[in-house]
Amino acid sequence: MQFRRGQGATEYLVILGAVLLVALVIVSLLGWFPSLGGATKEQQSKAYWSGTSPFAISTYKVGNSSITFSVSNRLADKVNLTSIEVQDGFGNVGTIMSPNVFFNAGEEVVLNAAQAVYQNATLNPCTSTGTSKTGTTFEYKVVAFTYTQGTITGIRQQGAQALVGRCS
């Protein structure tokens, strides 16, 4: 059997193209391209934050002028959530809510700008002047809860993963 010169090169290019396509899919699923892997990171974030303790975030919504978290107390004790702090992707750190809300054991409460002071509007990744960011992906690198349990004040819960979602 005789091979033509172009046949080996064509087969090589087809294999190379397939390898590059598989590599691109893997890279996008790992979130290395923000526009391609955002949905995967968002699903991982929701799964992580819905299972954290003592406070879990079951749903969250960040819009142009408001932030809403549905937070539940996973402890067997009554606690007072005093603040929610975040760090955005630019290294800005600050308190976004100071709800001062008492949670009974297992209770879930919806916290938003109407119930809590939205203290640092610069930490809202969905706020923009003149352009709509609806549908774009946002990410808080760090989310931390400060709370009181019994007579112990200033207890801090900081998540190990970012909070990722879409601007509403």
mmCIF file of the C-alpha atoms, coordinates in Angstrom:
data_MODEL
# 
_entry.id   MODEL 
# 
loop_
_atom_site.group_PDB 
_atom_site.id 
_atom_site.type_symbol 
_atom_site.label_atom_id 
_atom_site.label_alt_id 
_atom_site.label_comp_id 
_atom_site.label_asym_id 
_atom_site.label_entity_id 
_atom_site.label_seq_id 
_atom_site.pdbx_PDB_ins_code 
_atom_site.Cartn_x 
_atom_site.Cartn_y 
_atom_site.Cartn_z 
_atom_site.occupancy 
_atom_site.B_iso_or_equiv 
_atom_site.pdbx_formal_charge 
_atom_site.auth_seq_id 
_atom_site.auth_comp_id 
_atom_site.auth_asym_id 
_atom_site.auth_atom_id 
_atom_site.pdbx_PDB_model_num 
ATOM 1   C CA . MET A 1 1   ? 0.000   0.000  0.000  1.00 0.00 ? 1   MET A CA 1 
ATOM 2   C CA . GLN A 1 2   ? 1.318   3.359  -0.940 1.00 0.00 ? 2   GLN A CA 1 
ATOM 3   C CA . PHE A 1 3   ? 0.632   6.567  1.055  1.00 0.00 ? 3   PHE A CA 1 
ATOM 4   C CA . ARG A 1 4   ? 0.228   9.852  -0.611 1.00 0.00 ? 4   ARG A CA 1 
ATOM 5   C CA . ARG A 1 5   ? 2.192   12.726 0.821  1.00 0.00 ? 5   ARG A CA 1 
ATOM 6   C CA . GLY A 1 6   ? -0.876  14.793 1.718  1.00 0.00 ? 6   GLY A CA 1 
ATOM 7   C CA . GLN A 1 7   ? -2.683  11.921 3.439  1.00 0.00 ? 7   GLN A CA 1 
ATOM 8   C CA . GLY A 1 8   ? -0.421  11.831 6.527  1.00 0.00 ? 8   GLY A CA 1 
ATOM 9   C CA . ALA A 1 9   ? -0.537  15.602 6.934  1.00 0.00 ? 9   ALA A CA 1 
ATOM 10  C CA . THR A 1 10  ? -4.333  15.661 6.662  1.00 0.00 ? 10  THR A CA 1 
ATOM 11  C CA . GLU A 1 11  ? -4.757  12.952 9.288  1.00 0.00 ? 11  GLU A CA 1 
ATOM 12  C CA . TYR A 1 12  ? -2.353  14.815 11.565 1.00 0.00 ? 12  TYR A CA 1 
ATOM 13  C CA . LEU A 1 13  ? -4.344  18.046 11.194 1.00 0.00 ? 13  LEU A CA 1 
ATOM 14  C CA . VAL A 1 14  ? -7.647  16.280 11.933 1.00 0.00 ? 14  VAL A CA 1 
ATOM 15  C CA . ILE A 1 15  ? -6.223  14.740 15.128 1.00 0.00 ? 15  ILE A CA 1 
ATOM 16  C CA . LEU A 1 16  ? -4.687  18.072 16.155 1.00 0.00 ? 16  LEU A CA 1 
ATOM 17  C CA . GLY A 1 17  ? -8.024  19.827 15.585 1.00 0.00 ? 17  GLY A CA 1 
ATOM 18  C CA . ALA A 1 18  ? -9.852  17.265 17.739 1.00 0.00 ? 18  ALA A CA 1 
ATOM 19  C CA . VAL A 1 19  ? -7.303  17.617 20.556 1.00 0.00 ? 19  VAL A CA 1 
ATOM 20  C CA . LEU A 1 20  ? -7.589  21.414 20.453 1.00 0.00 ? 20  LEU A CA 1 
ATOM 21  C CA . LEU A 1 21  ? -11.386 21.240 20.538 1.00 0.00 ? 21  LEU A CA 1 
ATOM 22  C CA . VAL A 1 22  ? -11.340 18.934 23.594 1.00 0.00 ? 22  VAL A CA 1 
ATOM 23  C CA . ALA A 1 23  ? -8.809  21.215 25.315 1.00 0.00 ? 23  ALA A CA 1 
ATOM 24  C CA . LEU A 1 24  ? -10.984 24.285 24.661 1.00 0.00 ? 24  LEU A CA 1 
ATOM 25  C CA . VAL A 1 25  ? -14.048 22.562 26.152 1.00 0.00 ? 25  VAL A CA 1 
ATOM 26  C CA . ILE A 1 26  ? -12.109 21.530 29.264 1.00 0.00 ? 26  ILE A CA 1 
ATOM 27  C CA . VAL A 1 27  ? -10.652 25.011 29.729 1.00 0.00 ? 27  VAL A CA 1 
ATOM 28  C CA . SER A 1 28  ? -14.070 26.673 29.418 1.00 0.00 ? 28  SER A CA 1 
ATOM 29  C CA . LEU A 1 29  ? -15.682 24.221 31.878 1.00 0.00 ? 29  LEU A CA 1 
ATOM 30  C CA . LEU A 1 30  ? -13.005 24.974 34.445 1.00 0.00 ? 30  LEU A CA 1 
ATOM 31  C CA . GLY A 1 31  ? -13.916 28.652 34.195 1.00 0.00 ? 31  GLY A CA 1 
ATOM 32  C CA . TRP A 1 32  ? -10.690 29.947 32.704 1.00 0.00 ? 32  TRP A CA 1 
ATOM 33  C CA . PHE A 1 33  ? -12.711 31.858 30.112 1.00 0.00 ? 33  PHE A CA 1 
ATOM 34  C CA . PRO A 1 34  ? -15.183 33.871 32.197 1.00 0.00 ? 34  PRO A CA 1 
ATOM 35  C CA . SER A 1 35  ? -17.755 34.179 29.432 1.00 0.00 ? 35  SER A CA 1 
ATOM 36  C CA . LEU A 1 36  ? -17.730 30.433 28.698 1.00 0.00 ? 36  LEU A CA 1 
ATOM 37  C CA . GLY A 1 37  ? -17.432 28.889 32.176 1.00 0.00 ? 37  GLY A CA 1 
ATOM 38  C CA . GLY A 1 38  ? -19.706 31.271 34.112 1.00 0.00 ? 38  GLY A CA 1 
ATOM 39  C CA . ALA A 1 39  ? -22.637 28.863 34.247 1.00 0.00 ? 39  ALA A CA 1 
ATOM 40  C CA . THR A 1 40  ? -20.473 26.093 35.706 1.00 0.00 ? 40  THR A CA 1 
ATOM 41  C CA . LYS A 1 41  ? -18.968 28.386 38.333 1.00 0.00 ? 41  LYS A CA 1 
ATOM 42  C CA . GLU A 1 42  ? -22.460 29.660 39.198 1.00 0.00 ? 42  GLU A CA 1 
ATOM 43  C CA . GLN A 1 43  ? -23.783 26.105 39.706 1.00 0.00 ? 43  GLN A CA 1 
ATOM 44  C CA . GLN A 1 44  ? -20.789 25.196 41.885 1.00 0.00 ? 44  GLN A CA 1 
ATOM 45  C CA . SER A 1 45  ? -21.255 28.385 43.900 1.00 0.00 ? 45  SER A CA 1 
ATOM 46  C CA . LYS A 1 46  ? -24.964 27.728 44.501 1.00 0.00 ? 46  LYS A CA 1 
ATOM 47  C CA . ALA A 1 47  ? -24.251 24.153 45.575 1.00 0.00 ? 47  ALA A CA 1 
ATOM 48  C CA . TYR A 1 48  ? -21.505 25.263 47.972 1.00 0.00 ? 48  TYR A CA 1 
ATOM 49  C CA . TRP A 1 49  ? -23.367 28.194 49.581 1.00 0.00 ? 49  TRP A CA 1 
ATOM 50  C CA . SER A 1 50  ? -26.615 26.257 50.041 1.00 0.00 ? 50  SER A CA 1 
ATOM 51  C CA . GLY A 1 51  ? -24.704 23.745 52.182 1.00 0.00 ? 51  GLY A CA 1 
ATOM 52  C CA . THR A 1 52  ? -22.560 26.028 54.364 1.00 0.00 ? 52  THR A CA 1 
ATOM 53  C CA . SER A 1 53  ? -22.971 26.288 58.108 1.00 0.00 ? 53  SER A CA 1 
ATOM 54  C CA . PRO A 1 54  ? -23.899 27.997 60.381 1.00 0.00 ? 54  PRO A CA 1 
ATOM 55  C CA . PHE A 1 55  ? -25.359 30.311 57.708 1.00 0.00 ? 55  PHE A CA 1 
ATOM 56  C CA . ALA A 1 56  ? -26.363 29.070 54.270 1.00 0.00 ? 56  ALA A CA 1 
ATOM 57  C CA . ILE A 1 57  ? -27.425 31.180 51.310 1.00 0.00 ? 57  ILE A CA 1 
ATOM 58  C CA . SER A 1 58  ? -30.180 29.313 49.469 1.00 0.00 ? 58  SER A CA 1 
ATOM 59  C CA . THR A 1 59  ? -30.918 32.032 46.915 1.00 0.00 ? 59  THR A CA 1 
ATOM 60  C CA . TYR A 1 60  ? -29.334 35.349 46.069 1.00 0.00 ? 60  TYR A CA 1 
ATOM 61  C CA . LYS A 1 61  ? -30.039 38.146 43.654 1.00 0.00 ? 61  LYS A CA 1 
ATOM 62  C CA . VAL A 1 62  ? -27.859 41.126 42.822 1.00 0.00 ? 62  VAL A CA 1 
ATOM 63  C CA . GLY A 1 63  ? -29.395 43.913 40.776 1.00 0.00 ? 63  GLY A CA 1 
ATOM 64  C CA . ASN A 1 64  ? -28.588 47.478 39.801 1.00 0.00 ? 64  ASN A CA 1 
ATOM 65  C CA . SER A 1 65  ? -29.842 48.948 43.066 1.00 0.00 ? 65  SER A CA 1 
ATOM 66  C CA . SER A 1 66  ? -30.359 46.030 45.435 1.00 0.00 ? 66  SER A CA 1 
ATOM 67  C CA . ILE A 1 67  ? -28.896 42.876 46.843 1.00 0.00 ? 67  ILE A CA 1 
ATOM 68  C CA . THR A 1 68  ? -31.136 40.112 48.207 1.00 0.00 ? 68  THR A CA 1 
ATOM 69  C CA . PHE A 1 69  ? -29.937 37.044 50.113 1.00 0.00 ? 69  PHE A CA 1 
ATOM 70  C CA . SER A 1 70  ? -32.136 34.250 51.433 1.00 0.00 ? 70  SER A CA 1 
ATOM 71  C CA . VAL A 1 71  ? -30.136 33.156 54.492 1.00 0.00 ? 71  VAL A CA 1 
ATOM 72  C CA . SER A 1 72  ? -30.857 30.257 56.834 1.00 0.00 ? 72  SER A CA 1 
ATOM 73  C CA . ASN A 1 73  ? -29.503 29.434 60.281 1.00 0.00 ? 73  ASN A CA 1 
ATOM 74  C CA . ARG A 1 74  ? -28.215 25.849 60.387 1.00 0.00 ? 74  ARG A CA 1 
ATOM 75  C CA . LEU A 1 75  ? -27.457 25.911 64.121 1.00 0.00 ? 75  LEU A CA 1 
ATOM 76  C CA . ALA A 1 76  ? -29.636 24.508 66.902 1.00 0.00 ? 76  ALA A CA 1 
ATOM 77  C CA . ASP A 1 77  ? -29.394 27.862 68.717 1.00 0.00 ? 77  ASP A CA 1 
ATOM 78  C CA . LYS A 1 78  ? -30.887 31.305 68.168 1.00 0.00 ? 78  LYS A CA 1 
ATOM 79  C CA . VAL A 1 79  ? -28.312 33.665 66.596 1.00 0.00 ? 79  VAL A CA 1 
ATOM 80  C CA . ASN A 1 80  ? -28.150 37.341 65.652 1.00 0.00 ? 80  ASN A CA 1 
ATOM 81  C CA . LEU A 1 81  ? -26.675 38.062 62.213 1.00 0.00 ? 81  LEU A CA 1 
ATOM 82  C CA . THR A 1 82  ? -24.994 41.453 62.517 1.00 0.00 ? 82  THR A CA 1 
ATOM 83  C CA . SER A 1 83  ? -23.250 41.941 59.160 1.00 0.00 ? 83  SER A CA 1 
ATOM 84  C CA . ILE A 1 84  ? -22.495 40.501 55.752 1.00 0.00 ? 84  ILE A CA 1 
ATOM 85  C CA . GLU A 1 85  ? -19.163 41.529 54.253 1.00 0.00 ? 85  GLU A CA 1 
ATOM 86  C CA . VAL A 1 86  ? -17.820 40.845 50.779 1.00 0.00 ? 86  VAL A CA 1 
ATOM 87  C CA . GLN A 1 87  ? -14.704 41.286 48.709 1.00 0.00 ? 87  GLN A CA 1 
ATOM 88  C CA . ASP A 1 88  ? -15.159 41.929 45.018 1.00 0.00 ? 88  ASP A CA 1 
ATOM 89  C CA . GLY A 1 89  ? -12.834 40.945 42.203 1.00 0.00 ? 89  GLY A CA 1 
ATOM 90  C CA . PHE A 1 90  ? -10.905 44.203 42.527 1.00 0.00 ? 90  PHE A CA 1 
ATOM 91  C CA . GLY A 1 91  ? -9.880  43.679 46.164 1.00 0.00 ? 91  GLY A CA 1 
ATOM 92  C CA . ASN A 1 92  ? -12.489 46.090 47.566 1.00 0.00 ? 92  ASN A CA 1 
ATOM 93  C CA . VAL A 1 93  ? -13.692 44.827 50.947 1.00 0.00 ? 93  VAL A CA 1 
ATOM 94  C CA . GLY A 1 94  ? -16.652 46.135 52.873 1.00 0.00 ? 94  GLY A CA 1 
ATOM 95  C CA . THR A 1 95  ? -19.978 45.567 54.574 1.00 0.00 ? 95  THR A CA 1 
ATOM 96  C CA . ILE A 1 96  ? -22.925 45.330 52.199 1.00 0.00 ? 96  ILE A CA 1 
ATOM 97  C CA . MET A 1 97  ? -25.557 44.611 54.866 1.00 0.00 ? 97  MET A CA 1 
ATOM 98  C CA . SER A 1 98  ? -25.945 45.191 58.581 1.00 0.00 ? 98  SER A CA 1 
ATOM 99  C CA . PRO A 1 99  ? -29.237 43.378 59.079 1.00 0.00 ? 99  PRO A CA 1 
ATOM 100 C CA . ASN A 1 100 ? -29.120 42.852 62.885 1.00 0.00 ? 100 ASN A CA 1 
ATOM 101 C CA . VAL A 1 101 ? -31.668 40.056 62.467 1.00 0.00 ? 101 VAL A CA 1 
ATOM 102 C CA . PHE A 1 102 ? -32.333 37.284 64.989 1.00 0.00 ? 102 PHE A CA 1 
ATOM 103 C CA . PHE A 1 103 ? -32.651 33.810 63.498 1.00 0.00 ? 103 PHE A CA 1 
ATOM 104 C CA . ASN A 1 104 ? -34.290 30.959 65.371 1.00 0.00 ? 104 ASN A CA 1 
ATOM 105 C CA . ALA A 1 105 ? -32.782 27.504 64.912 1.00 0.00 ? 105 ALA A CA 1 
ATOM 106 C CA . GLY A 1 106 ? -33.330 26.403 61.308 1.00 0.00 ? 106 GLY A CA 1 
ATOM 107 C CA . GLU A 1 107 ? -35.068 29.643 60.310 1.00 0.00 ? 107 GLU A CA 1 
ATOM 108 C CA . GLU A 1 108 ? -34.633 31.178 56.862 1.00 0.00 ? 108 GLU A CA 1 
ATOM 109 C CA . VAL A 1 109 ? -34.901 34.954 56.364 1.00 0.00 ? 109 VAL A CA 1 
ATOM 110 C CA . VAL A 1 110 ? -34.814 37.008 53.182 1.00 0.00 ? 110 VAL A CA 1 
ATOM 111 C CA . LEU A 1 111 ? -32.458 39.963 53.603 1.00 0.00 ? 111 LEU A CA 1 
ATOM 112 C CA . ASN A 1 112 ? -32.440 42.850 51.147 1.00 0.00 ? 112 ASN A CA 1 
ATOM 113 C CA . ALA A 1 113 ? -31.715 46.547 50.886 1.00 0.00 ? 113 ALA A CA 1 
ATOM 114 C CA . ALA A 1 114 ? -35.192 47.382 52.255 1.00 0.00 ? 114 ALA A CA 1 
ATOM 115 C CA . GLN A 1 115 ? -34.561 45.400 55.469 1.00 0.00 ? 115 GLN A CA 1 
ATOM 116 C CA . ALA A 1 116 ? -30.863 46.071 55.808 1.00 0.00 ? 116 ALA A CA 1 
ATOM 117 C CA . VAL A 1 117 ? -28.719 49.074 55.163 1.00 0.00 ? 117 VAL A CA 1 
ATOM 118 C CA . TYR A 1 118 ? -27.008 48.670 51.812 1.00 0.00 ? 118 TYR A CA 1 
ATOM 119 C CA . GLN A 1 119 ? -23.885 50.309 53.144 1.00 0.00 ? 119 GLN A CA 1 
ATOM 120 C CA . ASN A 1 120 ? -21.380 50.094 50.340 1.00 0.00 ? 120 ASN A CA 1 
ATOM 121 C CA . ALA A 1 121 ? -22.904 50.540 46.890 1.00 0.00 ? 121 ALA A CA 1 
ATOM 122 C CA . THR A 1 122 ? -19.454 50.417 45.267 1.00 0.00 ? 122 THR A CA 1 
ATOM 123 C CA . LEU A 1 123 ? -19.343 46.704 46.093 1.00 0.00 ? 123 LEU A CA 1 
ATOM 124 C CA . ASN A 1 124 ? -22.348 45.994 43.877 1.00 0.00 ? 124 ASN A CA 1 
ATOM 125 C CA . PRO A 1 125 ? -20.873 44.441 40.711 1.00 0.00 ? 125 PRO A CA 1 
ATOM 126 C CA . CYS A 1 126 ? -24.130 45.005 38.834 1.00 0.00 ? 126 CYS A CA 1 
ATOM 127 C CA . THR A 1 127 ? -24.185 48.775 39.294 1.00 0.00 ? 127 THR A CA 1 
ATOM 128 C CA . SER A 1 128 ? -23.165 50.745 36.270 1.00 0.00 ? 128 SER A CA 1 
ATOM 129 C CA . THR A 1 129 ? -23.750 54.245 35.012 1.00 0.00 ? 129 THR A CA 1 
ATOM 130 C CA . GLY A 1 130 ? -25.250 54.415 31.563 1.00 0.00 ? 130 GLY A CA 1 
ATOM 131 C CA . THR A 1 131 ? -24.983 50.701 30.688 1.00 0.00 ? 131 THR A CA 1 
ATOM 132 C CA . SER A 1 132 ? -27.072 47.734 31.722 1.00 0.00 ? 132 SER A CA 1 
ATOM 133 C CA . LYS A 1 133 ? -25.226 44.805 33.277 1.00 0.00 ? 133 LYS A CA 1 
ATOM 134 C CA . THR A 1 134 ? -28.301 42.577 33.438 1.00 0.00 ? 134 THR A CA 1 
ATOM 135 C CA . GLY A 1 135 ? -27.341 38.994 32.619 1.00 0.00 ? 135 GLY A CA 1 
ATOM 136 C CA . THR A 1 136 ? -23.609 39.445 33.129 1.00 0.00 ? 136 THR A CA 1 
ATOM 137 C CA . THR A 1 137 ? -21.784 37.247 35.631 1.00 0.00 ? 137 THR A CA 1 
ATOM 138 C CA . PHE A 1 138 ? -20.741 38.703 38.979 1.00 0.00 ? 138 PHE A CA 1 
ATOM 139 C CA . GLU A 1 139 ? -18.388 37.223 41.559 1.00 0.00 ? 139 GLU A CA 1 
ATOM 140 C CA . TYR A 1 140 ? -17.742 38.024 45.197 1.00 0.00 ? 140 TYR A CA 1 
ATOM 141 C CA . LYS A 1 141 ? -14.366 36.444 45.957 1.00 0.00 ? 141 LYS A CA 1 
ATOM 142 C CA . VAL A 1 142 ? -15.029 36.428 49.718 1.00 0.00 ? 142 VAL A CA 1 
ATOM 143 C CA . VAL A 1 143 ? -18.308 36.435 51.656 1.00 0.00 ? 143 VAL A CA 1 
ATOM 144 C CA . ALA A 1 144 ? -18.255 36.609 55.458 1.00 0.00 ? 144 ALA A CA 1 
ATOM 145 C CA . PHE A 1 145 ? -21.012 36.621 58.067 1.00 0.00 ? 145 PHE A CA 1 
ATOM 146 C CA . THR A 1 146 ? -20.523 38.164 61.509 1.00 0.00 ? 146 THR A CA 1 
ATOM 147 C CA . TYR A 1 147 ? -22.962 37.054 64.184 1.00 0.00 ? 147 TYR A CA 1 
ATOM 148 C CA . THR A 1 148 ? -23.675 36.713 67.891 1.00 0.00 ? 148 THR A CA 1 
ATOM 149 C CA . GLN A 1 149 ? -24.516 33.392 69.532 1.00 0.00 ? 149 GLN A CA 1 
ATOM 150 C CA . GLY A 1 150 ? -25.622 33.618 73.159 1.00 0.00 ? 150 GLY A CA 1 
ATOM 151 C CA . THR A 1 151 ? -23.156 35.918 74.906 1.00 0.00 ? 151 THR A CA 1 
ATOM 152 C CA . ILE A 1 152 ? -20.376 35.445 72.349 1.00 0.00 ? 152 ILE A CA 1 
ATOM 153 C CA . THR A 1 153 ? -20.195 38.383 69.938 1.00 0.00 ? 153 THR A CA 1 
ATOM 154 C CA . GLY A 1 154 ? -18.196 38.910 66.766 1.00 0.00 ? 154 GLY A CA 1 
ATOM 155 C CA . ILE A 1 155 ? -18.204 35.290 65.580 1.00 0.00 ? 155 ILE A CA 1 
ATOM 156 C CA . ARG A 1 156 ? -17.213 35.138 61.910 1.00 0.00 ? 156 ARG A CA 1 
ATOM 157 C CA . GLN A 1 157 ? -18.079 32.631 59.204 1.00 0.00 ? 157 GLN A CA 1 
ATOM 158 C CA . GLN A 1 158 ? -16.124 33.093 55.985 1.00 0.00 ? 158 GLN A CA 1 
ATOM 159 C CA . GLY A 1 159 ? -16.826 30.996 52.937 1.00 0.00 ? 159 GLY A CA 1 
ATOM 160 C CA . ALA A 1 160 ? -14.119 28.973 51.236 1.00 0.00 ? 160 ALA A CA 1 
ATOM 161 C CA . GLN A 1 161 ? -15.556 29.597 47.757 1.00 0.00 ? 161 GLN A CA 1 
ATOM 162 C CA . ALA A 1 162 ? -16.672 32.647 45.826 1.00 0.00 ? 162 ALA A CA 1 
ATOM 163 C CA . LEU A 1 163 ? -20.320 33.627 45.448 1.00 0.00 ? 163 LEU A CA 1 
ATOM 164 C CA . VAL A 1 164 ? -21.027 33.671 41.715 1.00 0.00 ? 164 VAL A CA 1 
ATOM 165 C CA . GLY A 1 165 ? -24.254 34.630 39.966 1.00 0.00 ? 165 GLY A CA 1 
ATOM 166 C CA . ARG A 1 166 ? -25.865 36.700 37.226 1.00 0.00 ? 166 ARG A CA 1 
ATOM 167 C CA . CYS A 1 167 ? -26.908 40.330 37.536 1.00 0.00 ? 167 CYS A CA 1 
ATOM 168 C CA . SER A 1 168 ? -30.687 40.704 37.565 1.00 0.00 ? 168 SER A CA 1 
# 
